[in-house]
Amino acid sequence: MIESVSLAIILQNGNVNKQVVQMLKVLDRKDFVDFVEGFGNSASQFVPSGVFGFNPSISIQKLDVSFAKNLVKRVSKLELIPIKILLLKGFESVGAYLKEHLDPIGFNTIIEYTNPDSFHQKARSADLYFYGWKSDTGTSFDFLKSAVYSSGTLNFGRYSNIQVDQLIEEVENSAQEEYR
């Protein structure tokens, strides 16, 4: 069972544009959980409840298709914004679901399916990819170190923030459990 359902927007320049994140309002997370027949829970963040680092004050974006359509028109002069989504083979129904929900708001959704052995390499050139995470440590540290840290092995979008890196390094080098 998927611990949580979340979609990550990974922009190639490593900057997460708040307006782009707001476009996720077109995806009804409850509907998506229903679509995957209960194999997940709606999520507002990568860290699931019950794992240290979960922030209960982060709320789930509410569905607002009109908002998303207007935002797409404001941020792009293109009639349709091309967006490449990478999924593993076997997730064709998820790809169809995403295309069905993204195209009507102004995207030209291109879905690429790949094998697990080439996923990491191809994720570097995708605009979006479907990604699952399971904490092995009971904290969010392993996720942050791998996917958010500037030189993290799973930081495919090349996100970089010196302050975030310093916090991750401080936590990694701290023996104090409460601080971590």
Contacts in CASP RR format, 6 or more apart in sequence:
PFRMAT RR
TARGET T0000
AUTHOR 0000-0000-0000
METHOD contacts of the structure
MODEL  1
MIESVSLAIILQNGNVNKQVVQMLKVLDRKDFVDFVEGFGNSASQFVPSG
VFGFNPSISIQKLDVSFAKNLVKRVSKLELIPIKILLLKGFESVGAYLKE
HLDPIGFNTIIEYTNPDSFHQKARSADLYFYGWKSDTGTSFDFLKSAVYS
SGTLNFGRYSNIQVDQLIEEVENSAQEEYR
1 38 0 8 1.000
1 39 0 8 1.000
1 40 0 8 1.000
2 36 0 8 1.000
2 39 0 8 1.000
2 40 0 8 1.000
2 41 0 8 1.000
2 132 0 8 1.000
3 40 0 8 1.000
3 41 0 8 1.000
3 48 0 8 1.000
3 132 0 8 1.000
3 133 0 8 1.000
3 134 0 8 1.000
4 40 0 8 1.000
4 41 0 8 1.000
4 42 0 8 1.000
4 43 0 8 1.000
4 46 0 8 1.000
4 48 0 8 1.000
5 29 0 8 1.000
5 32 0 8 1.000
5 33 0 8 1.000
5 36 0 8 1.000
5 40 0 8 1.000
5 41 0 8 1.000
5 42 0 8 1.000
5 43 0 8 1.000
6 43 0 8 1.000
6 44 0 8 1.000
6 45 0 8 1.000
6 46 0 8 1.000
6 132 0 8 1.000
7 24 0 8 1.000
7 27 0 8 1.000
7 128 0 8 1.000
7 130 0 8 1.000
8 46 0 8 1.000
8 128 0 8 1.000
8 129 0 8 1.000
8 131 0 8 1.000
9 16 0 8 1.000
9 20 0 8 1.000
9 21 0 8 1.000
9 24 0 8 1.000
9 127 0 8 1.000
9 128 0 8 1.000
10 123 0 8 1.000
10 126 0 8 1.000
10 127 0 8 1.000
10 128 0 8 1.000
10 129 0 8 1.000
10 156 0 8 1.000
10 157 0 8 1.000
10 159 0 8 1.000
11 17 0 8 1.000
11 20 0 8 1.000
11 127 0 8 1.000
11 157 0 8 1.000
12 125 0 8 1.000
12 127 0 8 1.000
12 157 0 8 1.000
12 158 0 8 1.000
13 158 0 8 1.000
14 157 0 8 1.000
14 158 0 8 1.000
14 159 0 8 1.000
14 160 0 8 1.000
16 159 0 8 1.000
19 71 0 8 1.000
19 74 0 8 1.000
19 75 0 8 1.000
20 75 0 8 1.000
22 61 0 8 1.000
22 67 0 8 1.000
22 68 0 8 1.000
22 71 0 8 1.000
23 68 0 8 1.000
23 71 0 8 1.000
23 72 0 8 1.000
23 105 0 8 1.000
24 61 0 8 1.000
25 61 0 8 1.000
25 62 0 8 1.000
25 63 0 8 1.000
25 64 0 8 1.000
25 65 0 8 1.000
25 67 0 8 1.000
25 68 0 8 1.000
26 63 0 8 1.000
26 64 0 8 1.000
26 65 0 8 1.000
26 68 0 8 1.000
26 101 0 8 1.000
26 102 0 8 1.000
26 105 0 8 1.000
27 63 0 8 1.000
27 98 0 8 1.000
27 101 0 8 1.000
28 63 0 8 1.000
28 101 0 8 1.000
29 42 0 8 1.000
29 43 0 8 1.000
29 60 0 8 1.000
29 61 0 8 1.000
30 42 0 8 1.000
31 63 0 8 1.000
32 42 0 8 1.000
32 97 0 8 1.000
33 40 0 8 1.000
33 41 0 8 1.000
33 42 0 8 1.000
35 93 0 8 1.000
35 97 0 8 1.000
36 94 0 8 1.000
41 48 0 8 1.000
42 60 0 8 1.000
43 60 0 8 1.000
44 58 0 8 1.000
44 59 0 8 1.000
44 60 0 8 1.000
44 61 0 8 1.000
45 54 0 8 1.000
45 55 0 8 1.000
45 58 0 8 1.000
46 133 0 8 1.000
46 140 0 8 1.000
46 143 0 8 1.000
46 147 0 8 1.000
47 53 0 8 1.000
47 54 0 8 1.000
47 55 0 8 1.000
47 135 0 8 1.000
47 140 0 8 1.000
47 143 0 8 1.000
48 54 0 8 1.000
48 135 0 8 1.000
49 56 0 8 1.000
51 135 0 8 1.000
51 138 0 8 1.000
51 139 0 8 1.000
51 140 0 8 1.000
52 138 0 8 1.000
52 139 0 8 1.000
52 140 0 8 1.000
52 180 0 8 1.000
53 139 0 8 1.000
53 140 0 8 1.000
54 140 0 8 1.000
65 104 0 8 1.000
65 105 0 8 1.000
68 105 0 8 1.000
69 104 0 8 1.000
69 105 0 8 1.000
69 106 0 8 1.000
72 81 0 8 1.000
72 105 0 8 1.000
72 106 0 8 1.000
72 107 0 8 1.000
79 106 0 8 1.000
80 103 0 8 1.000
80 106 0 8 1.000
80 107 0 8 1.000
80 108 0 8 1.000
81 106 0 8 1.000
81 107 0 8 1.000
81 108 0 8 1.000
82 107 0 8 1.000
82 108 0 8 1.000
82 110 0 8 1.000
83 102 0 8 1.000
83 107 0 8 1.000
83 108 0 8 1.000
83 109 0 8 1.000
83 110 0 8 1.000
83 127 0 8 1.000
83 128 0 8 1.000
84 110 0 8 1.000
84 112 0 8 1.000
84 125 0 8 1.000
84 126 0 8 1.000
84 127 0 8 1.000
84 128 0 8 1.000
85 95 0 8 1.000
85 98 0 8 1.000
85 109 0 8 1.000
85 110 0 8 1.000
85 111 0 8 1.000
85 112 0 8 1.000
85 126 0 8 1.000
85 127 0 8 1.000
85 128 0 8 1.000
85 129 0 8 1.000
85 130 0 8 1.000
86 112 0 8 1.000
86 114 0 8 1.000
86 119 0 8 1.000
86 122 0 8 1.000
86 123 0 8 1.000
86 126 0 8 1.000
86 128 0 8 1.000
86 129 0 8 1.000
86 130 0 8 1.000
87 94 0 8 1.000
87 95 0 8 1.000
87 111 0 8 1.000
87 112 0 8 1.000
87 113 0 8 1.000
87 114 0 8 1.000
87 129 0 8 1.000
87 130 0 8 1.000
88 113 0 8 1.000
88 114 0 8 1.000
88 115 0 8 1.000
88 116 0 8 1.000
88 119 0 8 1.000
88 130 0 8 1.000
89 113 0 8 1.000
89 114 0 8 1.000
89 115 0 8 1.000
90 113 0 8 1.000
91 113 0 8 1.000
91 130 0 8 1.000
92 113 0 8 1.000
94 130 0 8 1.000
95 111 0 8 1.000
96 111 0 8 1.000
98 109 0 8 1.000
98 111 0 8 1.000
99 109 0 8 1.000
99 111 0 8 1.000
102 109 0 8 1.000
103 109 0 8 1.000
112 122 0 8 1.000
112 126 0 8 1.000
114 122 0 8 1.000
119 129 0 8 1.000
120 154 0 8 1.000
120 156 0 8 1.000
123 129 0 8 1.000
123 156 0 8 1.000
123 157 0 8 1.000
124 156 0 8 1.000
124 157 0 8 1.000
124 158 0 8 1.000
126 156 0 8 1.000
129 156 0 8 1.000
131 147 0 8 1.000
133 143 0 8 1.000
133 147 0 8 1.000
135 142 0 8 1.000
135 143 0 8 1.000
136 142 0 8 1.000
139 180 0 8 1.000
141 168 0 8 1.000
141 171 0 8 1.000
141 172 0 8 1.000
141 180 0 8 1.000
144 168 0 8 1.000
144 171 0 8 1.000
145 152 0 8 1.000
145 168 0 8 1.000
145 172 0 8 1.000
146 152 0 8 1.000
146 153 0 8 1.000
146 154 0 8 1.000
146 155 0 8 1.000
147 154 0 8 1.000
147 155 0 8 1.000
148 155 0 8 1.000
148 159 0 8 1.000
148 164 0 8 1.000
148 168 0 8 1.000
149 155 0 8 1.000
149 164 0 8 1.000
149 165 0 8 1.000
149 168 0 8 1.000
150 158 0 8 1.000
150 159 0 8 1.000
150 160 0 8 1.000
150 161 0 8 1.000
150 162 0 8 1.000
150 164 0 8 1.000
150 165 0 8 1.000
170 179 0 8 1.000
171 179 0 8 1.000
171 180 0 8 1.000
174 180 0 8 1.000
END
